[in-house]
Amino acid sequence: MSGTEKSYDAEKDLPGPLSDAIRNGSLDKSVLQNAGDGDEALKAFASHQGEVIELDEATNKRLLRKIDWNLMPVMCIVYGLNYLDKTTLSYASVMGLRVDTNLTGNNYQWLSSMFYFGYLAWEYPTNRLLQRLPLGKYSAANIILWGATLCTFAAVSDFGGGVAVRFFLGVTEAAVTPGFALLTSQWYTKKEQGSRTSIWFSFNGFAQIFGGLVAYGIAKGTRIHGSAIEPWKIIFLVTGCLTICVGAIFFWVIPDSQLNARFLSKEDRILAIERVRCNQQGIGNKHFKMYQLKEALVDPLTWAFVFYALVADIPNGGISNFFSQLITSFGYTAEESLLYGTPGGAVEVIALLVCGYLGDKFGHRLLISTSGLWISTLGMLLIVCLPLDNNIGRLFGYYLTQASPTPFVALLSLISTNVAGWTKKTTVAALYLIAYCVGNIIGPQTFRPADAPRYIPACIVIIVCYLLCIVDIVFIYWYCKRQNSKRADIRASPDYVKAENQEWLDLTDRENPEFVYTL
């Protein structure tokens, strides 16, 4: 039998609406090849045998409250620790780490960057594993391993040991951000994803406040009362052990999908899946699909995301690893730098929550998010332009730079919202975070010791990067709006037919005419 005859026979076995949609061109014929490998949601609905599932507004709100209370608290704490554990090195750098480990020349810059080499090396494999393995359990295992790895930094005595620990810390943390993006995509509707991503990401700011206060307390307490081990070792042990404990809680609380959520009844599990039908992307597919990988690599939106992550994280890599030293360059002591860095976390929290809320409320997640970059650009100009003796003004400028993550978080949420097809989604997430790693590797290298105390070249690089990022965001907005217009024209055609359960076929955003990009 020829390939054409096989295709015809397979098409006869399809549900009527799907067969009609393929015949009249509403869906590409390639969909036929994938119709038997749909989303995990199809398994849940198979047992209902065509029974109509109705979800009223009151039930939807009840489910959303239950989902929020069971997922968001532990996700927020874990993501705060994710940031805290990365920046612990910055606190330790002014608590004796440099002297005790004999760091000289550019050693500290490379120690800062080494985390991202590990992250970079493992990012694509870990995204494949996030798709293939149980999402909740695999994420929990990585959280526990990264906590254990962080504890081992207390045993480091030289640059080589620090490099090894930082590399493996990057490997174990590589699963967290893409895993959380998948969880958000899996459980929340498009209209909810922007604010939920902003909420869990905002705990970076809370972690900066918490970490600064803890580091200050340890530094001051050990200076006054002494300690059995060096203060910088205590900070690694405290944060590492805390991470291990939270990882164990995450393992118990966070399900792999709606299908095995302990906090939902069997009926609510089906309803929790039904409520995300409008996303047009299902709840998961564990099979690798080569055509989706290829589509991700030729999609202009993918590379616009990648460009943003690369350019935006050059400033992030520099500031997050050098903020304690940057503050001391304003004329404050090492202990004061730990304390005075904490308000920057509050600025980040406020910026993320406000932009996340307004973006979802007004349906302009991208454009509203650029406000953080404009504020951060003003902050950098204050640091560069104010005289050296204006400590308060330059410190205020640093605080303003902490609004910069708003577009990064908006784009991270759009990987959940605007990328469909689970192989494509994990591929785009991996590329986005690989670019994030490269930017963070470059960032610390811009803060050269020879440029202290003002670090003017690094500040100029940061300002240019912020402005390039704004241009990229505007392009993404324009591209998505243009694609929505094209989809609307297709759906308006009198020949257009929507396939039955089209939402659960694991179609990509470019395959599915029903898919609407969030702006």
C-alpha positions in Angstrom: 0.0 0.0 0.0 1.4 3.4 -0.9 2.0 6.2 1.6 -0.9 8.2 0.0 -3.3 5.2 0.6 -2.1 4.9 4.2 -2.8 8.5 4.8 -6.3 8.2 3.3 -7.1 5.2 5.4 -5.9 6.9 8.6 -7.9 10.0 7.7 -11.1 7.9 7.5 -10.6 6.8 11.1 -10.4 10.4 12.4 -13.3 12.1 14.2 -15.5 13.9 11.6 -14.6 17.5 12.6 -10.8 16.8 12.5 -11.1 15.1 9.2 -13.1 18.0 7.8 -10.6 20.5 9.1 -7.8 18.8 7.3 -9.7 18.3 4.1 -10.7 22.0 3.8 -7.3 23.3 4.8 -8.1 24.7 8.3 -5.4 22.4 9.6 -2.3 21.2 7.8 -2.3 17.6 6.7 0.8 17.0 8.9 -1.5 17.2 11.9 -2.7 13.8 10.7 0.6 12.2 11.6 0.4 13.5 15.2 -3.3 13.0 15.9 -2.6 9.7 17.7 0.0 11.3 20.0 -2.0 14.0 21.6 -1.9 15.7 25.0 -2.1 13.9 28.4 -5.5 15.6 28.9 -7.0 13.2 26.3 -6.4 10.3 28.7 -8.4 12.2 31.4 -11.3 12.8 29.1 -11.3 9.4 27.5 -13.2 7.9 30.5 -16.0 10.4 30.2 -17.0 9.0 26.8 -18.4 12.2 25.3 -20.0 13.4 28.5 -20.3 17.2 28.5 -18.2 18.9 31.1 -19.5 22.2 32.3 -17.5 24.6 34.4 -19.4 27.5 35.9 -17.7 30.7 37.2 -18.2 29.8 40.9 -16.5 26.4 40.4 -13.7 28.0 38.4 -13.0 30.5 41.2 -13.1 27.7 43.8 -10.6 25.7 41.8 -8.3 28.7 41.2 -8.2 29.4 44.9 -7.4 25.8 45.7 -4.7 25.7 43.0 -3.2 29.0 44.2 -3.0 28.0 47.9 -1.4 24.6 47.1 1.1 25.6 44.4 2.1 29.2 44.8 3.4 29.3 48.4 6.0 26.6 47.9 6.9 27.8 44.4 7.5 31.3 45.7 9.7 30.1 48.5 11.7 27.9 46.2 12.2 30.6 43.7 13.3 33.0 46.4 15.9 30.5 47.5 16.9 30.0 43.9 18.0 33.7 43.7 19.4 33.7 47.3 21.6 30.7 46.6 23.1 32.3 43.5 23.8 35.6 45.2 25.2 34.1 48.4 28.6 34.5 46.8 28.1 38.2 46.6 27.4 38.4 50.4 30.4 36.1 51.1 32.7 38.2 49.0 32.6 41.0 51.7 32.6 38.5 54.6 36.1 37.1 54.2 35.7 34.7 51.3 38.3 36.4 49.0 41.0 36.3 51.6 40.3 32.8 53.0 40.2 31.2 49.5 43.1 33.2 48.2 41.2 34.8 45.3 43.4 37.1 43.2 43.0 39.1 40.0 39.9 38.0 38.0 39.3 34.9 40.1 36.1 36.3 41.7 34.7 37.3 38.3 35.3 33.7 37.0 33.9 32.2 40.2 30.7 34.3 39.6 30.5 33.2 36.0 31.2 29.5 36.6 27.7 29.0 38.0 26.3 29.9 34.5 28.7 27.5 32.7 27.1 24.6 34.6 23.6 26.0 34.0 24.5 26.4 30.3 25.9 22.9 29.9 22.8 21.2 31.5 20.0 23.5 30.4 18.9 21.7 27.2 19.2 18.1 28.7 17.3 19.2 31.8 14.5 20.6 29.6 14.2 17.3 27.8 14.0 15.6 31.2 11.4 18.0 32.4 9.2 16.9 29.5 10.0 13.2 29.7 10.0 12.6 33.5 7.4 13.4 36.2 7.6 17.2 36.4 7.0 17.7 40.1 9.3 14.9 41.2 12.2 15.8 38.9 12.0 19.4 40.0 12.0 18.4 43.7 15.1 16.2 43.2 17.0 19.1 41.6 16.1 21.4 44.5 17.4 19.0 47.1 20.6 18.4 45.1 21.2 22.1 44.7 20.8 22.7 48.5 23.3 19.9 49.2 25.7 21.3 46.6 25.5 24.8 48.2 26.4 23.3 51.6 29.6 21.9 50.2 30.9 25.4 49.4 31.6 25.8 53.2 34.4 23.3 52.6 36.0 25.2 49.8 39.6 26.4 50.5 40.8 27.5 47.1 39.8 28.8 43.7 39.7 25.3 42.1 37.3 24.0 44.7 35.0 27.0 44.3 34.9 26.6 40.6 33.8 22.9 40.9 31.0 23.7 43.4 29.7 26.7 41.4 29.6 24.6 38.2 27.6 21.9 39.8 25.3 24.4 41.5 24.5 25.7 38.0 23.7 22.2 36.9 21.3 21.5 39.7 19.5 24.9 39.5 19.1 24.7 35.7 15.7 22.9 36.0 14.0 25.4 38.3 13.0 28.3 36.0 11.9 26.2 33.0 10.1 23.8 35.4 8.2 26.6 37.0 7.3 28.0 33.5 5.9 24.6 32.6 3.9 24.3 35.9 2.4 27.8 35.3 1.5 26.8 31.8 0.0 23.6 32.9 -2.2 24.9 35.8 -3.2 28.5 34.8 -5.1 30.1 32.0 -3.4 32.6 29.7 -5.0 35.5 31.6 -3.6 34.2 34.9 -0.1 33.3 33.8 1.4 36.8 33.7 0.5 37.7 37.3 1.4 34.2 38.6 4.8 34.3 37.0 5.4 37.8 38.4 4.4 36.6 41.9 6.8 33.6 42.1 9.6 35.5 40.3 9.1 38.5 42.7 10.4 36.3 45.5 13.9 37.1 44.1 13.3 40.5 45.6 12.1 39.1 48.9 15.2 36.8 48.9 17.4 39.8 48.4 15.8 41.5 51.5 16.0 38.3 53.6 19.5 37.3 52.4 20.9 40.8 53.1 19.4 40.9 56.6 20.7 37.3 57.4 24.2 38.1 56.0 24.3 41.4 58.0 23.2 39.6 61.2 25.8 36.9 60.7 28.6 39.4 59.9 27.8 41.6 62.9 27.2 38.7 65.3 30.4 37.0 64.5 32.3 40.2 64.7 31.0 40.9 68.2 30.8 37.4 69.6 33.1 35.4 67.4 32.3 32.0 65.8 33.7 28.5 65.4 33.8 28.8 61.6 34.2 31.8 59.3 31.1 33.9 58.8 30.9 33.3 55.0 30.8 29.5 55.6 27.8 30.0 57.9 25.8 31.8 55.2 26.4 28.9 52.8 25.4 26.3 55.3 22.2 28.1 56.4 20.9 28.7 52.9 21.9 25.2 51.7 20.2 23.4 54.6 17.1 25.6 54.2 16.9 24.7 50.5 17.1 21.0 51.3 14.2 21.2 53.7 12.0 23.2 51.3 12.9 20.7 48.5 11.5 17.9 50.6 8.3 19.8 51.1 8.1 20.6 47.3 8.4 16.8 46.6 5.3 16.1 48.7 3.2 19.1 47.7 3.7 19.7 44.0 2.0 17.2 41.7 3.3 16.2 38.2 0.0 17.4 36.7 -3.7 17.7 37.4 -3.9 13.9 36.9 -2.2 13.1 40.2 -2.8 16.2 42.4 -3.5 15.0 45.9 -5.3 18.2 46.8 -8.0 17.7 44.1 -10.8 15.1 44.0 -11.2 13.0 40.9 -14.0 15.3 39.6 -11.9 18.4 40.3 -8.9 17.0 38.5 -11.0 16.8 35.3 -12.4 20.3 35.9 -8.9 21.6 36.5 -7.9 20.4 33.1 -11.1 21.7 31.5 -10.4 25.2 32.9 -7.2 25.5 30.9 -8.7 24.3 27.6 -8.8 27.9 26.4 -4.9 27.9 26.4 -4.9 25.8 23.3 -1.9 23.9 24.5 -2.9 21.1 26.9 -1.2 20.0 30.1 1.8 17.9 28.7 3.1 15.5 26.2 6.1 13.3 27.1 7.2 12.4 23.6 9.9 14.2 21.7 8.7 15.5 18.3 11.4 16.5 15.8 9.2 18.7 13.7 8.4 20.8 16.8 12.2 21.2 17.5 12.7 22.3 13.9 9.8 24.8 14.1 11.3 26.3 17.2 14.6 26.9 15.5 13.1 28.7 12.5 10.5 30.7 14.4 11.5 34.5 14.6 9.8 34.7 18.0 12.2 32.2 19.4 15.2 34.2 18.4 13.7 37.5 19.6 13.3 35.8 23.0 16.9 34.6 22.9 18.2 38.0 21.9 16.4 39.6 24.9 17.7 37.0 27.4 21.3 37.4 26.2 21.3 41.2 26.2 19.2 41.8 29.3 21.3 39.4 31.4 24.6 41.1 30.8 23.5 43.8 33.2 22.0 41.2 35.5 25.1 39.1 35.7 27.2 42.1 36.6 24.9 43.7 39.1 23.8 40.6 40.9 27.3 39.4 41.6 28.9 42.8 42.3 26.1 44.7 44.0 27.8 44.4 47.5 31.0 45.7 46.1 29.2 48.3 44.0 27.6 49.7 47.2 30.9 49.7 49.1 32.3 51.8 46.2 29.7 54.4 47.1 31.5 54.9 50.4 29.8 52.4 52.7 31.4 49.7 54.8 31.2 46.0 53.9 28.7 45.4 56.7 26.6 48.4 55.6 26.6 47.1 52.0 24.8 44.0 53.2 22.1 46.0 54.9 21.8 48.8 52.4 21.3 46.3 49.5 18.0 45.1 50.9 15.7 48.0 49.7 16.6 47.0 46.1 14.7 43.8 46.7 11.6 45.8 47.7 11.9 47.8 44.4 12.0 44.5 42.4 9.0 43.1 44.3 6.9 46.2 43.7 7.9 46.5 40.0 7.1 42.9 39.2 3.8 42.7 41.1 2.5 46.0 39.6 3.6 45.2 36.0 2.3 41.6 36.3 -1.1 42.8 37.5 -1.5 45.7 35.1 -0.2 43.6 32.2 -2.9 41.0 32.7 -5.6 43.6 33.5 -5.1 45.7 30.4 -3.9 42.9 28.1 -0.5 44.6 27.3 1.9 42.5 29.2 4.9 43.4 26.9 4.5 47.2 26.7 3.8 47.7 30.3 6.8 45.6 31.3 9.2 48.0 29.5 8.6 50.5 32.3 11.0 48.6 34.4 13.8 49.1 31.9 13.1 52.9 31.6 13.3 53.1 35.4 16.5 51.0 35.5 18.1 53.2 32.8 17.5 56.3 34.9 19.1 54.5 37.9 22.2 53.7 35.9 22.5 57.3 34.7 22.4 58.5 38.3 25.2 56.1 39.2 27.3 57.3 36.3 26.5 61.0 36.3 26.4 61.9 40.0 29.6 62.9 41.7 31.5 60.3 43.8 30.7 62.1 47.1 26.9 61.9 46.4 26.5 58.5 48.2 22.8 58.7 48.8 22.0 59.7 45.2 24.1 56.9 43.7 22.6 54.3 46.1 19.1 55.5 45.1 20.2 54.9 41.5 21.2 51.3 42.4 17.8 50.7 43.9 16.1 51.9 40.7 18.1 49.3 38.6 16.3 46.6 40.5 13.2 47.2 38.4 14.9 45.8 35.4 13.6 42.2 35.6 10.0 43.1 34.6 10.4 42.4 30.8 12.4 39.2 31.4 9.6 37.9 33.6 7.0 39.0 31.0 8.8 37.0 28.3 9.2 34.1 30.7 5.5 34.1 31.2 5.0 34.3 27.4 7.0 31.1 27.0 4.1 29.6 29.0 1.5 31.5 27.2 2.6 32.0 23.6 4.6 28.9 22.8 2.5 25.7 22.2 3.5 22.1 21.5 5.4 20.6 24.5 8.6 19.8 22.6 8.6 23.3 21.1 7.9 24.9 24.5 10.7 23.1 26.3 13.1 23.9 23.4 12.3 27.6 23.4 12.6 27.6 27.2 16.0 25.9 27.0 17.3 28.4 24.3 15.9 31.4 26.4 17.8 30.2 29.5 20.9 29.3 27.6 21.0 32.9 26.4 20.4 33.9 30.0 23.5 32.0 31.0 25.7 33.5 28.3 24.6 37.0 29.3 25.3 36.2 33.0 28.7 34.8 32.1 29.6 38.0 30.2 28.1 40.4 32.8 30.7 39.9 35.6 33.6 40.4 33.1 32.4 44.0 32.5 33.2 44.9 36.1 37.0 45.0 35.8 39.0 45.7 39.0 40.9 48.4 37.0 37.7 50.3 36.6 36.9 50.6 40.3 35.4 52.4 42.1 33.1 53.9 39.4 33.1 51.0 36.9 32.1 53.5 34.2 32.6 51.1 31.2 30.4 48.5 32.9 27.7 51.1 33.5 27.7 52.2 29.9 27.4 48.6 28.7 24.4 48.2 31.0 22.6 51.3 29.7 23.1 50.3 26.0 21.8 46.8 26.8 18.7 48.2 28.4 17.9 50.4 25.4 18.5 47.4 23.0 16.1 45.3 25.1 13.3 47.9 24.7 13.7 47.8 20.9 13.4 44.0 21.1 10.3 44.1 23.2 8.6 46.4 20.7 9.5 44.0 17.9 7.9 41.0 19.8 4.8 43.0 20.4 4.5 44.0 16.7 5.2 40.4 15.5 2.6 38.8 17.8 0.0 41.4 16.9 0.6 40.7 13.2 0.3 37.0 13.7 -3.0 37.4 15.5 -4.4 39.4 12.6 -3.5 36.6 10.2 -5.1 33.9 12.5 -8.3 36.1 12.7 -8.5 36.1 8.9 -8.2 32.3 8.7 -10.9 31.8 11.4 -13.2 34.3 9.6 -13.1 32.2 6.4 -16.5 30.5 5.6 -14.6 27.2 5.0 -12.9 27.2 8.4 -13.8 24.2 10.6 -12.5 23.8 14.2 -11.4 20.3 14.9 -12.9 18.4 17.8 -10.6 18.5 20.9 -8.1 20.5 18.8 -6.8 22.0 22.1 -5.5 18.6 23.2 -3.7 17.5 20.0 -0.3 19.0 21.2 -0.3 21.3 18.2 2.3 24.1 18.0 1.2 27.8 18.1 2.0 28.0 14.4 -0.1 24.9 13.5 -3.2 25.9 15.4 -5.4 28.6 13.8 -7.3 28.9 17.1 -4.1 30.0 18.9 -4.1 33.7 19.9 -0.8 35.3 21.1 -1.0 37.3 24.3 0.4 40.8 24.0 
